[in-house]
């Protein structure tokens, strides 16, 4: 598991056909902003290969983002919602 205090994603993936971010009225841009604006991360209890990030978008929305960490620090964003 990476050191989250120094973690910087090298890229982002999102599958518009399969993933559910849009169902919660969160844009992919807002989700990416949360990784750049400071965050807290925990392991996802339901899926061992996923994580839960709590962060803030540029607009000030506090969001929960579920993601998977792939090779070379590529983040696959799965879903997210406002908290």
MIBAPA-491020 format. One record per atom (N, C-alpha, C): atom name; x, y, z; residue number from 1. Coordinates in nm, 4 decimals, padded with zeros to 6 digits. Layout:
% MIBAPA-491020
<atomo:CA	u:X	v:Y	w:Z	num:NUM>
...
END
This chain:
% MIBAPA-491020
<atomo:N	u:00.0853	v:-00.1173	w:00.0000	num:1>
<atomo:CA	u:00.0000	v:00.0000	w:00.0000	num:1>
<atomo:C	u:00.0900	v:00.1237	w:00.0000	num:1>
<atomo:N	u:00.0558	v:00.2224	w:-00.0810	num:2>
<atomo:CA	u:00.1406	v:00.3418	w:-00.0896	num:2>
<atomo:C	u:00.1338	v:00.4283	w:00.0353	num:2>
<atomo:N	u:00.2299	v:00.5146	w:00.0470	num:3>
<atomo:CA	u:00.2286	v:00.6167	w:00.1513	num:3>
<atomo:C	u:00.1372	v:00.7282	w:00.1007	num:3>
<atomo:N	u:00.0167	v:00.7346	w:00.1531	num:4>
<atomo:CA	u:-00.0838	v:00.8281	w:00.1011	num:4>
<atomo:C	u:-00.0447	v:00.9734	w:00.1205	num:4>
<atomo:N	u:00.0400	v:01.0036	w:00.2186	num:5>
<atomo:CA	u:00.0774	v:01.1439	w:00.2412	num:5>
<atomo:C	u:00.1675	v:01.1969	w:00.1297	num:5>
<atomo:N	u:00.2321	v:01.1092	w:00.0540	num:6>
<atomo:CA	u:00.3164	v:01.1519	w:-00.0570	num:6>
<atomo:C	u:00.2671	v:01.0977	w:-00.1908	num:6>
<atomo:N	u:00.1483	v:01.0426	w:-00.1930	num:7>
<atomo:CA	u:00.0940	v:00.9793	w:-00.3133	num:7>
<atomo:C	u:00.0553	v:01.0836	w:-00.4176	num:7>
<atomo:N	u:00.0958	v:01.0584	w:-00.5424	num:8>
<atomo:CA	u:00.0558	v:01.1432	w:-00.6535	num:8>
<atomo:C	u:00.0192	v:01.0525	w:-00.7709	num:8>
<atomo:N	u:-00.1080	v:01.0510	w:-00.8129	num:9>
<atomo:CA	u:-00.1479	v:00.9644	w:-00.9250	num:9>
<atomo:C	u:-00.0765	v:01.0028	w:-01.0541	num:9>
<atomo:N	u:-00.0403	v:00.9020	w:-01.1314	num:10>
<atomo:CA	u:00.0220	v:00.9261	w:-01.2619	num:10>
<atomo:C	u:-00.0812	v:00.9378	w:-01.3725	num:10>
<atomo:N	u:-00.2019	v:00.8960	w:-01.3439	num:11>
<atomo:CA	u:-00.3082	v:00.9037	w:-01.4422	num:11>
<atomo:C	u:-00.4387	v:00.8557	w:-01.3824	num:11>
<atomo:N	u:-00.5457	v:00.8755	w:-01.4573	num:12>
<atomo:CA	u:-00.6788	v:00.8385	w:-01.4118	num:12>
<atomo:C	u:-00.7497	v:00.7605	w:-01.5218	num:12>
<atomo:N	u:-00.8295	v:00.6626	w:-01.4803	num:13>
<atomo:CA	u:-00.9139	v:00.5874	w:-01.5730	num:13>
<atomo:C	u:-01.0567	v:00.5961	w:-01.5232	num:13>
<atomo:N	u:-01.1496	v:00.5951	w:-01.6174	num:14>
<atomo:CA	u:-01.2907	v:00.5924	w:-01.5819	num:14>
<atomo:C	u:-01.3662	v:00.5287	w:-01.6971	num:14>
<atomo:N	u:-01.4483	v:00.4296	w:-01.6679	num:15>
<atomo:CA	u:-01.5277	v:00.3594	w:-01.7690	num:15>
<atomo:C	u:-01.6696	v:00.4156	w:-01.7647	num:15>
<atomo:N	u:-01.7021	v:00.5034	w:-01.8577	num:16>
<atomo:CA	u:-01.8318	v:00.5706	w:-01.8582	num:16>
<atomo:C	u:-01.9484	v:00.4727	w:-01.8739	num:16>
<atomo:N	u:-01.9244	v:00.3591	w:-01.9367	num:17>
<atomo:CA	u:-02.0318	v:00.2619	w:-01.9575	num:17>
<atomo:C	u:-02.0584	v:00.1759	w:-01.8338	num:17>
<atomo:N	u:-01.9576	v:00.1486	w:-01.7542	num:18>
<atomo:CA	u:-01.9735	v:00.0580	w:-01.6400	num:18>
<atomo:C	u:-01.9815	v:00.1266	w:-01.5048	num:18>
<atomo:N	u:-01.9097	v:00.2350	w:-01.4871	num:19>
<atomo:CA	u:-01.8972	v:00.2944	w:-01.3547	num:19>
<atomo:C	u:-02.0091	v:00.3943	w:-01.3266	num:19>
<atomo:N	u:-02.0250	v:00.4308	w:-01.2007	num:20>
<atomo:CA	u:-02.1483	v:00.4951	w:-01.1551	num:20>
<atomo:C	u:-02.1333	v:00.6375	w:-01.1020	num:20>
<atomo:N	u:-02.0272	v:00.7045	w:-01.1336	num:21>
<atomo:CA	u:-02.0038	v:00.8391	w:-01.0825	num:21>
<atomo:C	u:-02.1172	v:00.9342	w:-01.1186	num:21>
<atomo:N	u:-02.1609	v:00.9311	w:-01.2423	num:22>
<atomo:CA	u:-02.2639	v:01.0242	w:-01.2906	num:22>
<atomo:C	u:-02.3994	v:01.0049	w:-01.2218	num:22>
<atomo:N	u:-02.4270	v:00.8843	w:-01.1719	num:23>
<atomo:CA	u:-02.5550	v:00.8594	w:-01.1043	num:23>
<atomo:C	u:-02.5696	v:00.9421	w:-00.9765	num:23>
<atomo:N	u:-02.4567	v:00.9841	w:-00.9205	num:24>
<atomo:CA	u:-02.4578	v:01.0619	w:-00.7961	num:24>
<atomo:C	u:-02.4287	v:01.2096	w:-00.8209	num:24>
<atomo:N	u:-02.4380	v:01.2492	w:-00.9489	num:25>
<atomo:CA	u:-02.4179	v:01.3897	w:-00.9884	num:25>
<atomo:C	u:-02.2793	v:01.4434	w:-00.9505	num:25>
<atomo:N	u:-02.1796	v:01.3580	w:-00.9726	num:26>
<atomo:CA	u:-02.0404	v:01.3968	w:-00.9521	num:26>
<atomo:C	u:-01.9709	v:01.3825	w:-01.0868	num:26>
<atomo:N	u:-01.8949	v:01.4833	w:-01.1257	num:27>
<atomo:CA	u:-01.8237	v:01.4761	w:-01.2528	num:27>
<atomo:C	u:-01.6867	v:01.4119	w:-01.2336	num:27>
<atomo:N	u:-01.6310	v:01.3636	w:-01.3425	num:28>
<atomo:CA	u:-01.4969	v:01.3061	w:-01.3368	num:28>
<atomo:C	u:-01.3956	v:01.4132	w:-01.2962	num:28>
<atomo:N	u:-01.4166	v:01.5365	w:-01.3404	num:29>
<atomo:CA	u:-01.3259	v:01.6458	w:-01.3024	num:29>
<atomo:C	u:-01.3269	v:01.6685	w:-01.1516	num:29>
<atomo:N	u:-01.4452	v:01.6660	w:-01.0908	num:30>
<atomo:CA	u:-01.4542	v:01.6838	w:-00.9448	num:30>
<atomo:C	u:-01.3828	v:01.5704	w:-00.8721	num:30>
<atomo:N	u:-01.3981	v:01.4492	w:-00.9218	num:31>
<atomo:CA	u:-01.3327	v:01.3346	w:-00.8583	num:31>
<atomo:C	u:-01.1809	v:01.3493	w:-00.8634	num:31>
<atomo:N	u:-01.1284	v:01.3901	w:-00.9772	num:32>
<atomo:CA	u:-00.9843	v:01.4099	w:-00.9922	num:32>
<atomo:C	u:-00.9366	v:01.5237	w:-00.9011	num:32>
<atomo:N	u:-01.0138	v:01.6292	w:-00.8893	num:33>
<atomo:CA	u:-00.9768	v:01.7417	w:-00.8029	num:33>
<atomo:C	u:-00.9566	v:01.6975	w:-00.6587	num:33>
<atomo:N	u:-01.0343	v:01.6012	w:-00.6139	num:34>
<atomo:CA	u:-01.0221	v:01.5527	w:-00.4762	num:34>
<atomo:C	u:-00.8843	v:01.4932	w:-00.4493	num:34>
<atomo:N	u:-00.8215	v:01.4339	w:-00.5506	num:35>
<atomo:CA	u:-00.6867	v:01.3792	w:-00.5340	num:35>
<atomo:C	u:-00.5821	v:01.4902	w:-00.5288	num:35>
<atomo:N	u:-00.6150	v:01.6080	w:-00.5765	num:36>
<atomo:CA	u:-00.5201	v:01.7185	w:-00.5822	num:36>
<atomo:C	u:-00.5378	v:01.8182	w:-00.4686	num:36>
<atomo:N	u:-00.6513	v:01.8126	w:-00.3983	num:37>
<atomo:CA	u:-00.6829	v:01.9138	w:-00.2971	num:37>
<atomo:C	u:-00.6694	v:01.8647	w:-00.1540	num:37>
<atomo:N	u:-00.6018	v:01.7564	w:-00.1316	num:38>
<atomo:CA	u:-00.5906	v:01.7020	w:00.0031	num:38>
<atomo:C	u:-00.7018	v:01.6032	w:00.0288	num:38>
<atomo:N	u:-00.6696	v:01.4971	w:00.0985	num:39>
<atomo:CA	u:-00.7652	v:01.3887	w:00.1127	num:39>
<atomo:C	u:-00.7289	v:01.2977	w:00.2289	num:39>
<atomo:N	u:-00.8225	v:01.2124	w:00.2644	num:40>
<atomo:CA	u:-00.8007	v:01.1020	w:00.3576	num:40>
<atomo:C	u:-00.8442	v:00.9750	w:00.2858	num:40>
<atomo:N	u:-00.7683	v:00.8673	w:00.3027	num:41>
<atomo:CA	u:-00.7986	v:00.7418	w:00.2334	num:41>
<atomo:C	u:-00.8043	v:00.6271	w:00.3320	num:41>
<atomo:N	u:-00.9017	v:00.5399	w:00.3088	num:42>
<atomo:CA	u:-00.9168	v:00.4149	w:00.3850	num:42>
<atomo:C	u:-00.9399	v:00.3014	w:00.2875	num:42>
<atomo:N	u:-00.9126	v:00.1811	w:00.3329	num:43>
<atomo:CA	u:-00.9484	v:00.0643	w:00.2533	num:43>
<atomo:C	u:-01.0995	v:00.0527	w:00.2477	num:43>
<atomo:N	u:-01.1502	v:00.0065	w:00.1353	num:44>
<atomo:CA	u:-01.2935	v:-00.0179	w:00.1205	num:44>
<atomo:C	u:-01.3269	v:-00.1499	w:00.1895	num:44>
<atomo:N	u:-01.4260	v:-00.1505	w:00.2767	num:45>
<atomo:CA	u:-01.4615	v:-00.2705	w:00.3525	num:45>
<atomo:C	u:-01.5223	v:-00.3798	w:00.2658	num:45>
<atomo:N	u:-01.5931	v:-00.3424	w:00.1601	num:46>
<atomo:CA	u:-01.6626	v:-00.4402	w:00.0767	num:46>
<atomo:C	u:-01.5711	v:-00.5071	w:-00.0260	num:46>
<atomo:N	u:-01.4728	v:-00.4352	w:-00.0766	num:47>
<atomo:CA	u:-01.3832	v:-00.4862	w:-00.1808	num:47>
<atomo:C	u:-01.2388	v:-00.4610	w:-00.1380	num:47>
<atomo:N	u:-01.1615	v:-00.5672	w:-00.1245	num:48>
<atomo:CA	u:-01.0248	v:-00.5537	w:-00.0740	num:48>
<atomo:C	u:-00.9303	v:-00.4807	w:-00.1687	num:48>
<atomo:N	u:-00.9625	v:-00.4754	w:-00.2981	num:49>
<atomo:CA	u:-00.8732	v:-00.4085	w:-00.3932	num:49>
<atomo:C	u:-00.9176	v:-00.2655	w:-00.4239	num:49>
<atomo:N	u:-01.0078	v:-00.2111	w:-00.3428	num:50>
<atomo:CA	u:-01.0571	v:-00.0750	w:-00.3630	num:50>
<atomo:C	u:-01.0353	v:00.0094	w:-00.2384	num:50>
<atomo:N	u:-01.0354	v:00.1407	w:-00.2615	num:51>
<atomo:CA	u:-01.0138	v:00.2359	w:-00.1532	num:51>
<atomo:C	u:-01.1236	v:00.3407	w:-00.1542	num:51>
<atomo:N	u:-01.1398	v:00.4052	w:-00.0387	num:52>
<atomo:CA	u:-01.2378	v:00.5132	w:-00.0230	num:52>
<atomo:C	u:-01.1613	v:00.6406	w:00.0118	num:52>
<atomo:N	u:-01.1795	v:00.7426	w:-00.0708	num:53>
<atomo:CA	u:-01.1160	v:00.8721	w:-00.0496	num:53>
<atomo:C	u:-01.2225	v:00.9732	w:-00.0085	num:53>
<atomo:N	u:-01.1930	v:01.0521	w:00.0913	num:54>
<atomo:CA	u:-01.2765	v:01.1664	w:00.1275	num:54>
<atomo:C	u:-01.1944	v:01.2906	w:00.0950	num:54>
<atomo:N	u:-01.2478	v:01.3738	w:00.0055	num:55>
<atomo:CA	u:-01.1742	v:01.4921	w:-00.0381	num:55>
<atomo:C	u:-01.2671	v:01.6070	w:-00.0717	num:55>
<atomo:N	u:-01.2073	v:01.7158	w:-00.1171	num:56>
<atomo:CA	u:-01.2806	v:01.8388	w:-00.1476	num:56>
<atomo:C	u:-01.2555	v:01.8761	w:-00.2936	num:56>
<atomo:N	u:-01.3631	v:01.9063	w:-00.3661	num:57>
<atomo:CA	u:-01.3496	v:01.9530	w:-00.5049	num:57>
<atomo:C	u:-01.3114	v:02.1012	w:-00.5042	num:57>
<atomo:N	u:-01.2743	v:02.1523	w:-00.6202	num:58>
<atomo:CA	u:-01.2412	v:02.2950	w:-00.6312	num:58>
<atomo:C	u:-01.3592	v:02.3839	w:-00.5937	num:58>
<atomo:N	u:-01.4801	v:02.3353	w:-00.6139	num:59>
<atomo:CA	u:-01.6021	v:02.4107	w:-00.5795	num:59>
<atomo:C	u:-01.6362	v:02.4022	w:-00.4308	num:59>
<atomo:N	u:-01.5576	v:02.3224	w:-00.3551	num:60>
<atomo:CA	u:-01.5812	v:02.3095	w:-00.2115	num:60>
<atomo:C	u:-01.6743	v:02.1955	w:-00.1739	num:60>
<atomo:N	u:-01.7113	v:02.1110	w:-00.2698	num:61>
<atomo:CA	u:-01.7955	v:01.9947	w:-00.2380	num:61>
<atomo:C	u:-01.7116	v:01.8878	w:-00.1697	num:61>
<atomo:N	u:-01.7605	v:01.8373	w:-00.0576	num:62>
<atomo:CA	u:-01.6932	v:01.7277	w:00.0129	num:62>
<atomo:C	u:-01.7447	v:01.5976	w:-00.0475	num:62>
<atomo:N	u:-01.6535	v:01.5197	w:-00.1060	num:63>
<atomo:CA	u:-01.6929	v:01.4011	w:-00.1807	num:63>
<atomo:C	u:-01.6262	v:01.2757	w:-00.1275	num:63>
<atomo:N	u:-01.6971	v:01.1659	w:-00.1393	num:64>
<atomo:CA	u:-01.6429	v:01.0326	w:-00.1150	num:64>
<atomo:C	u:-01.6222	v:00.9698	w:-00.2523	num:64>
<atomo:N	u:-01.5007	v:00.9271	w:-00.2818	num:65>
<atomo:CA	u:-01.4665	v:00.8678	w:-00.4103	num:65>
<atomo:C	u:-01.4167	v:00.7254	w:-00.3867	num:65>
<atomo:N	u:-01.4784	v:00.6298	w:-00.4538	num:66>
<atomo:CA	u:-01.4329	v:00.4909	w:-00.4486	num:66>
<atomo:C	u:-01.3446	v:00.4683	w:-00.5709	num:66>
<atomo:N	u:-01.2250	v:00.4138	w:-00.5469	num:67>
<atomo:CA	u:-01.1316	v:00.3938	w:-00.6572	num:67>
<atomo:C	u:-01.0494	v:00.2672	w:-00.6377	num:67>
<atomo:N	u:-00.9891	v:00.2260	w:-00.7465	num:68>
<atomo:CA	u:-00.8981	v:00.1123	w:-00.7473	num:68>
<atomo:C	u:-00.7612	v:00.1650	w:-00.7876	num:68>
<atomo:N	u:-00.6572	v:00.1218	w:-00.7189	num:69>
<atomo:CA	u:-00.5217	v:00.1625	w:-00.7536	num:69>
<atomo:C	u:-00.4623	v:00.0568	w:-00.8456	num:69>
<atomo:N	u:-00.4242	v:00.0983	w:-00.9650	num:70>
<atomo:CA	u:-00.3677	v:00.0080	w:-01.0637	num:70>
<atomo:C	u:-00.2162	v:00.0282	w:-01.0726	num:70>
<atomo:N	u:-00.1534	v:-00.0461	w:-01.1600	num:71>
<atomo:CA	u:-00.0080	v:-00.0374	w:-01.1756	num:71>
<atomo:C	u:00.0362	v:00.1057	w:-01.2065	num:71>
<atomo:N	u:00.1572	v:00.1369	w:-01.1610	num:72>
<atomo:CA	u:00.2202	v:00.2669	w:-01.1883	num:72>
<atomo:C	u:00.1397	v:00.3854	w:-01.1349	num:72>
<atomo:N	u:00.0687	v:00.3648	w:-01.0244	num:73>
<atomo:CA	u:-00.0096	v:00.4713	w:-00.9591	num:73>
<atomo:C	u:-00.1176	v:00.5303	w:-01.0484	num:73>
<atomo:N	u:-00.1771	v:00.4472	w:-01.1315	num:74>
<atomo:CA	u:-00.2926	v:00.4887	w:-01.2102	num:74>
<atomo:C	u:-00.4174	v:00.4618	w:-01.1269	num:74>
<atomo:N	u:-00.5027	v:00.5609	w:-01.1146	num:75>
<atomo:CA	u:-00.6247	v:00.5525	w:-01.0350	num:75>
<atomo:C	u:-00.7431	v:00.5259	w:-01.1268	num:75>
<atomo:N	u:-00.8176	v:00.4193	w:-01.0987	num:76>
<atomo:CA	u:-00.9420	v:00.3942	w:-01.1707	num:76>
<atomo:C	u:-01.0571	v:00.4380	w:-01.0806	num:76>
<atomo:N	u:-01.1237	v:00.5443	w:-01.1181	num:77>
<atomo:CA	u:-01.2342	v:00.5974	w:-01.0395	num:77>
<atomo:C	u:-01.3589	v:00.5161	w:-01.0711	num:77>
<atomo:N	u:-01.4258	v:00.4664	w:-00.9677	num:78>
<atomo:CA	u:-01.5416	v:00.3786	w:-00.9855	num:78>
<atomo:C	u:-01.6716	v:00.4529	w:-00.9598	num:78>
<atomo:N	u:-01.6805	v:00.5214	w:-00.8476	num:79>
<atomo:CA	u:-01.8019	v:00.5967	w:-00.8144	num:79>
<atomo:C	u:-01.7685	v:00.7025	w:-00.7113	num:79>
<atomo:N	u:-01.8648	v:00.7854	w:-00.6814	num:80>
<atomo:CA	u:-01.8469	v:00.8876	w:-00.5801	num:80>
<atomo:C	u:-01.9781	v:00.9568	w:-00.5511	num:80>
<atomo:N	u:-01.9834	v:01.0223	w:-00.4366	num:81>
<atomo:CA	u:-02.1044	v:01.0924	w:-00.3948	num:81>
<atomo:C	u:-02.0667	v:01.2015	w:-00.2960	num:81>
<atomo:N	u:-02.1573	v:01.2928	w:-00.2766	num:82>
<atomo:CA	u:-02.1343	v:01.4022	w:-00.1820	num:82>
<atomo:C	u:-02.1604	v:01.3524	w:-00.0405	num:82>
<atomo:N	u:-02.0757	v:01.3956	w:00.0531	num:83>
<atomo:CA	u:-02.0935	v:01.3581	w:00.1951	num:83>
<atomo:C	u:-02.1160	v:01.4820	w:00.2789	num:83>
END
